[in-house]
Amino acid sequence: MPPRLSVLIPMYNEEKIAADTARTLSAYFDEKFPDGDYEIVFSNDGSRDRCGEAVEELALPHVRVVGYPDNRGKGSAIREGILLCEGDVIVYTDCDLAYGCDAIYDIYRKREEIGSDLVIGSRNLSADGYEGYTFLRKLMSKTYIKVIALLAGFRYSDSQCGIKCLTKTAAHDIFSRCTVNGFAFDLEMLILADKLGYRVGEQPVRIINHRESESKVNPIQDALRMIRDVNRIKKNHKHLRT
């Protein structure tokens, strides 16, 4: 029998934190699922350090590492990991657990409660969603999200939030069609979800672990790349009708 929940963690050169993340998630979900009806999947995006080995050496019973030798981008790590997840429901979030363990469980329960195919986290639906952000970073993030929403034709309040939940059926259907390897993979996923008729809900979240100094995001370069990718995504999937 497949597990009820898969927690997917993409990682690239995360040796400093990967093992701690695996231990933290395992301890948390051992309590939430005392029957062991869950799995934690680390998707290694061609890391040059030992983050994969660091997780594997723990030999935790519900944790496994998948991946490939060449670095392709976060979108690839999520896509490849999603297609190897076995849980009835899949939640993906970042290796630093920016939103915490409770947010993973809450978004899992939210999907169950509202009966949607997907639930996306949103910092814009929570009064403290941007707590800890500098004024400039908050302004840049909100502006960026609005611009991307307009370009992509979205109604969602925070397409770029780093925690999302999908049923296995929806996840495998959507991600088997995805092509974007970079940060625009979230947009492609949501564009496809709309075109394929999946029901999408939103869940308020806030970041509790800030790692700005170690962020792999370059605001200017990634914004330009995102605009280019949005146009490519629309072209690639124009044969699908909403």
URSUL-V727031 format. One record per pair of residues at least 6 apart in sequence whose ideal C-beta (glycine too) atoms are under 8 Angstrom apart, sorted by the first residue. I is the first residue (numbers start at 1). J is the second residue. If there is no record, write none. Layout:
BEGIN
i->I j->J
i->I j->J
END
This chain:
BEGIN
i->2 j->86
i->2 j->87
i->2 j->88
i->2 j->168
i->3 j->37
i->3 j->38
i->3 j->39
i->3 j->62
i->3 j->86
i->3 j->87
i->3 j->88
i->4 j->33
i->4 j->37
i->4 j->38
i->4 j->87
i->4 j->88
i->4 j->89
i->5 j->29
i->5 j->33
i->5 j->37
i->5 j->38
i->5 j->39
i->5 j->87
i->5 j->88
i->5 j->89
i->5 j->90
i->5 j->91
i->5 j->108
i->6 j->38
i->6 j->39
i->6 j->40
i->6 j->41
i->6 j->85
i->6 j->86
i->6 j->87
i->6 j->89
i->6 j->90
i->6 j->91
i->6 j->168
i->7 j->25
i->7 j->29
i->7 j->38
i->7 j->39
i->7 j->40
i->7 j->41
i->7 j->90
i->7 j->91
i->7 j->92
i->7 j->93
i->7 j->104
i->8 j->41
i->8 j->43
i->8 j->78
i->8 j->81
i->8 j->82
i->8 j->85
i->8 j->90
i->8 j->91
i->8 j->92
i->8 j->93
i->9 j->21
i->9 j->25
i->9 j->40
i->9 j->41
i->9 j->42
i->9 j->43
i->9 j->92
i->9 j->93
i->9 j->94
i->9 j->95
i->10 j->42
i->10 j->43
i->10 j->45
i->10 j->74
i->10 j->77
i->10 j->78
i->10 j->81
i->10 j->92
i->10 j->94
i->10 j->95
i->11 j->18
i->11 j->42
i->11 j->43
i->11 j->44
i->11 j->45
i->11 j->47
i->11 j->51
i->11 j->52
i->11 j->77
i->11 j->95
i->12 j->44
i->12 j->45
i->12 j->46
i->12 j->47
i->12 j->51
i->12 j->71
i->12 j->74
i->12 j->77
i->12 j->216
i->13 j->47
i->13 j->48
i->13 j->49
i->13 j->51
i->14 j->21
i->14 j->47
i->14 j->49
i->14 j->51
i->14 j->95
i->14 j->96
i->15 j->47
i->15 j->49
i->15 j->50
i->15 j->51
i->15 j->54
i->17 j->95
i->17 j->96
i->18 j->42
i->18 j->51
i->18 j->52
i->18 j->54
i->18 j->55
i->18 j->95
i->19 j->54
i->19 j->55
i->19 j->57
i->19 j->58
i->21 j->95
i->21 j->96
i->21 j->97
i->22 j->40
i->22 j->42
i->22 j->55
i->22 j->58
i->22 j->60
i->22 j->63
i->23 j->58
i->23 j->60
i->24 j->97
i->24 j->101
i->25 j->40
i->25 j->63
i->25 j->97
i->25 j->101
i->25 j->104
i->26 j->40
i->26 j->60
i->26 j->62
i->26 j->63
i->28 j->101
i->28 j->105
i->29 j->38
i->29 j->40
i->29 j->62
i->29 j->101
i->29 j->105
i->30 j->36
i->32 j->38
i->32 j->105
i->36 j->61
i->36 j->62
i->38 j->62
i->38 j->87
i->39 j->62
i->39 j->63
i->39 j->64
i->39 j->85
i->39 j->86
i->39 j->87
i->40 j->60
i->40 j->62
i->40 j->63
i->40 j->64
i->41 j->63
i->41 j->64
i->41 j->65
i->41 j->66
i->41 j->81
i->41 j->84
i->41 j->85
i->42 j->51
i->42 j->52
i->42 j->55
i->42 j->63
i->42 j->64
i->42 j->65
i->42 j->66
i->42 j->67
i->42 j->81
i->42 j->95
i->43 j->65
i->43 j->66
i->43 j->67
i->43 j->77
i->43 j->78
i->43 j->80
i->43 j->81
i->43 j->84
i->44 j->51
i->44 j->52
i->44 j->65
i->44 j->66
i->44 j->67
i->44 j->68
i->44 j->77
i->45 j->67
i->45 j->68
i->45 j->71
i->45 j->72
i->45 j->73
i->45 j->74
i->45 j->76
i->45 j->77
i->46 j->67
i->46 j->68
i->46 j->69
i->46 j->70
i->46 j->71
i->46 j->72
i->47 j->67
i->47 j->71
i->48 j->71
i->52 j->65
i->52 j->67
i->55 j->63
i->55 j->65
i->56 j->65
i->66 j->80
i->66 j->81
i->66 j->84
i->67 j->77
i->67 j->80
i->68 j->80
i->72 j->181
i->73 j->181
i->73 j->182
i->73 j->183
i->73 j->185
i->74 j->181
i->74 j->182
i->74 j->183
i->74 j->185
i->75 j->178
i->75 j->180
i->75 j->181
i->75 j->182
i->75 j->183
i->75 j->184
i->75 j->185
i->75 j->188
i->76 j->181
i->76 j->185
i->78 j->92
i->78 j->175
i->78 j->185
i->79 j->175
i->79 j->178
i->79 j->181
i->79 j->185
i->81 j->92
i->82 j->90
i->82 j->92
i->82 j->166
i->82 j->171
i->82 j->172
i->82 j->175
i->83 j->172
i->83 j->175
i->83 j->176
i->85 j->168
i->85 j->171
i->86 j->168
i->87 j->168
i->88 j->167
i->88 j->168
i->89 j->108
i->89 j->111
i->89 j->112
i->89 j->165
i->89 j->166
i->89 j->167
i->89 j->168
i->90 j->165
i->90 j->166
i->90 j->167
i->90 j->168
i->90 j->171
i->91 j->104
i->91 j->107
i->91 j->108
i->91 j->163
i->91 j->164
i->91 j->165
i->92 j->163
i->92 j->164
i->93 j->99
i->93 j->103
i->93 j->104
i->93 j->162
i->93 j->163
i->93 j->164
i->94 j->162
i->94 j->163
i->96 j->209
i->96 j->211
i->97 j->209
i->98 j->162
i->98 j->163
i->98 j->207
i->98 j->208
i->98 j->209
i->98 j->210
i->98 j->211
i->99 j->121
i->99 j->162
i->99 j->163
i->99 j->205
i->99 j->206
i->99 j->207
i->99 j->208
i->99 j->209
i->100 j->208
i->100 j->209
i->103 j->121
i->103 j->163
i->103 j->205
i->104 j->163
i->106 j->203
i->107 j->119
i->107 j->121
i->107 j->163
i->107 j->164
i->107 j->165
i->107 j->203
i->107 j->205
i->108 j->165
i->110 j->119
i->110 j->165
i->110 j->201
i->110 j->203
i->111 j->118
i->111 j->119
i->111 j->165
i->111 j->166
i->111 j->167
i->111 j->201
i->114 j->201
i->115 j->199
i->116 j->198
i->116 j->199
i->116 j->200
i->116 j->201
i->117 j->166
i->117 j->167
i->117 j->169
i->117 j->170
i->117 j->193
i->117 j->198
i->117 j->199
i->117 j->200
i->118 j->164
i->118 j->165
i->118 j->166
i->118 j->167
i->118 j->170
i->118 j->193
i->118 j->198
i->118 j->199
i->118 j->200
i->118 j->201
i->119 j->164
i->119 j->165
i->119 j->166
i->119 j->200
i->119 j->201
i->119 j->202
i->119 j->203
i->120 j->156
i->120 j->158
i->120 j->159
i->120 j->161
i->120 j->163
i->120 j->164
i->120 j->165
i->120 j->190
i->120 j->200
i->120 j->201
i->120 j->202
i->120 j->203
i->121 j->158
i->121 j->161
i->121 j->162
i->121 j->163
i->121 j->164
i->121 j->202
i->121 j->203
i->121 j->204
i->121 j->205
i->122 j->129
i->122 j->156
i->122 j->157
i->122 j->158
i->122 j->161
i->122 j->202
i->122 j->203
i->122 j->204
i->122 j->205
i->123 j->129
i->123 j->130
i->123 j->141
i->123 j->158
i->123 j->161
i->123 j->204
i->123 j->205
i->123 j->206
i->123 j->207
i->124 j->142
i->124 j->145
i->124 j->157
i->124 j->158
i->125 j->157
i->125 j->158
i->125 j->202
i->125 j->203
i->125 j->204
i->126 j->204
i->126 j->205
i->126 j->206
i->128 j->206
i->129 j->204
i->129 j->205
i->129 j->206
i->129 j->207
i->130 j->138
i->130 j->141
i->130 j->142
i->130 j->206
i->130 j->207
i->131 j->206
i->131 j->207
i->132 j->207
i->132 j->210
i->133 j->141
i->133 j->207
i->133 j->210
i->137 j->212
i->140 j->219
i->141 j->160
i->144 j->160
i->144 j->219
i->144 j->223
i->145 j->157
i->145 j->158
i->145 j->159
i->145 j->160
i->148 j->154
i->148 j->159
i->148 j->160
i->148 j->187
i->148 j->226
i->148 j->230
i->149 j->155
i->149 j->156
i->149 j->159
i->151 j->227
i->151 j->230
i->152 j->159
i->152 j->187
i->152 j->190
i->152 j->191
i->152 j->230
i->152 j->233
i->152 j->234
i->154 j->187
i->154 j->190
i->156 j->190
i->156 j->200
i->156 j->202
i->157 j->202
i->158 j->202
i->159 j->186
i->159 j->187
i->159 j->190
i->160 j->183
i->160 j->186
i->161 j->205
i->163 j->205
i->164 j->186
i->164 j->189
i->165 j->203
i->166 j->174
i->170 j->193
i->170 j->198
i->173 j->196
i->174 j->189
i->174 j->192
i->174 j->193
i->174 j->196
i->174 j->198
i->175 j->189
i->177 j->192
i->177 j->237
i->178 j->185
i->178 j->188
i->178 j->189
i->178 j->192
i->179 j->188
i->179 j->233
i->179 j->236
i->180 j->187
i->180 j->188
i->180 j->229
i->180 j->232
i->180 j->233
i->182 j->222
i->182 j->225
i->182 j->226
i->182 j->229
i->183 j->217
i->183 j->222
i->183 j->225
i->183 j->226
i->184 j->225
i->184 j->226
i->184 j->229
i->184 j->230
i->184 j->233
i->187 j->226
i->187 j->229
i->187 j->230
i->187 j->233
i->188 j->229
i->188 j->233
i->188 j->237
i->190 j->200
i->191 j->233
i->191 j->234
i->191 j->237
i->192 j->237
i->192 j->240
i->193 j->200
i->194 j->200
i->194 j->242
i->195 j->237
i->195 j->240
i->195 j->241
i->195 j->242
i->196 j->240
i->197 j->242
END
